[in-house]
């Protein structure tokens, strides 16, 4: 619940910054510490690409807030396995909101433990996405300063759309600071 509240507050602050000319002065703008989950590089700065597939090994989803006529809120705990240029196992937790028409929006964090390009360690991905007409559209990026071991300094991102298949192919653009 704290993560969802944090994401809402951060989104509002960023939106206020982007639409308020009075906030142009950096001294009056709220600061964001380095440890908060923000992308560290723009896509054009990412010089490497990893082709990988992933499988969802488990998906446990439970509602935590349901009301008649209101969107349903759920929490999903997922385990995944990556194969290809990324060899890893991961745990992912989504907070999801299902609209009455069956579409959904979700956010999540995923800890990935394994290797990329022969370098081993772990890192955390932040996810944001939507679900409509059987297709999940996902944007994910490496949370700043979350890399450990030989993956310390990792930054990267991926955007993809997947349906209900056993295995999903993605391209993960990345580099090291």
N, C-alpha and C positions, 0 to 999 in steps of 0.2 A: 504494500500500500504506500510506503514511503517513497519507493522508486517511482510509482505512478504520479504521486503528488509532486516530487522533484521534477519530473519531466514536464508536467503541466506548468509549474512555476518558471522553469527555464525557458519553455516555449513562449510564455507570455512576456518575459523579459526580453527575449530576442526579438519578438514581434514589435514591442514598444520601441526598441532601438532602431528597427528598420523603418518605422513609420513616423517617428517623432523627430523633426528637425531640431528641436530644442535640446536633444540629447547628443548632438554632434560633438560637444566638448568632451574629450576623453576623461577629464577630471570628474565630470558628473555622471559618467556612464558606469553602471555596476560592473565590477571586475569579475572574471571567471577564473578560478584557480586552475593551475595546470593539472591537478588530479581529477578534475571533473571530466566526464566522458564526452570529449569533443574530438572531431577528426583532426589529425595532426598535419595532414598534407592534402592538397587538392589532387584530383585524379590525374591531371596532366603531369604531376611530379612523380607519379608511381611508374617506375621503369621496368618492372618485371611482372609477368603474368603466370599464374599457376592454373593449369587445367586440372580439374578434380571432379569427382562424383561424390555424392553423399547419400547415405541411406538412413532413414529414421528407424532405429531399432526398438524404441518404445515411445509411446505418447499417452500420458495420463492427464486427463483434463477434468477439472471439477469446477462447478459454478460456485462463486462466493457471494454473488448478489443477483437476485432475480426478483422482479416485480412485474405484475400484469401491466402490459402496455408500455413497458420500458425496456431499453436494451439490456441484454444479459451480460454480466461480467464473469469471466472465467480465468482460471490459472491453469496453464499447461506445463507439465514437466516432461522434457523430451531428452532422449539419448540418441546420438548420431555417430556414424562412422564415416570417415573420409578416406578415399582411395585415389591415387594418381599422384600429381605433383605435391599434394598435401596428403600425408598419411597420419591420421589422427583419430582420436575418440573425443567426444564432447558431451557436455550437459548444457541444456538450454532451458530457460524458463521464460514463457510468454505470459503476459497479461493481455487478455483479449476482450473486445467488446463486440457482441453480436447484435446487429440491428434487427428489427422486426422483419425486414425483407430477406434475411439470411446472409447479407453481406457482413463483413467484419473488419475491424481495425485491430492492430496488435503492436506491442513493443516487447522487447526482450533482451536478455543478456545470455551469452553463450561462452563458457570456458572451453577452449580447445587445447588439448594436450597431445603433442606429437611432433611432426617435423615438416618443414617446408624447405625444399631445395637442399636436403641433407642437413639442415640446421634444426636441432631439437630444443624443445622447451614448451612453454604454454603462452596463451594470450587470451584476451577477452574481446568478443565481438558484441557490438550493440546493434540490435535489429529494429527496424520499423517497417510495417507493411500493411497490406490490405488483402481481403479475400472477396472475390466476386465471380460468379459464373463458374465455379470450380477451379479457379486459378488464384494462387497466392502470388502476389507481387511483393518482393522483399528488397530492401536496401539495408546493407550491413557494413559496418566499418570497425576497424580495430580501435579499442578504447586507448587513448593516450597513456603511455607508461605502464601498460598492462603486460607487456612481454617479459618472459623470464628465460633464463638460460641463454642459449645461442639465439633465441628469438627476441631478446631484449632490443628495444629500438624499432621493432616492427611497426609499420603503418601500412594500412591497406583497406580495400573496400571491394564490394561486389554488389551488383544489382541484377536481379534475375526474376523470372516468372516460371512457376512450376505448377503442374496439375497433380492428380492422384496417380503417381507412378511409384514403383518400388525404389528406383534409383534416379537421382537428379544430377545432371551435368551443369557445372558452373565454371566461370572464369573469375579468379580472384586476383586483382591487380594489387601489387605490393612493392615495398622497398624498405630499406632500413635507414634510420636517421644517422 
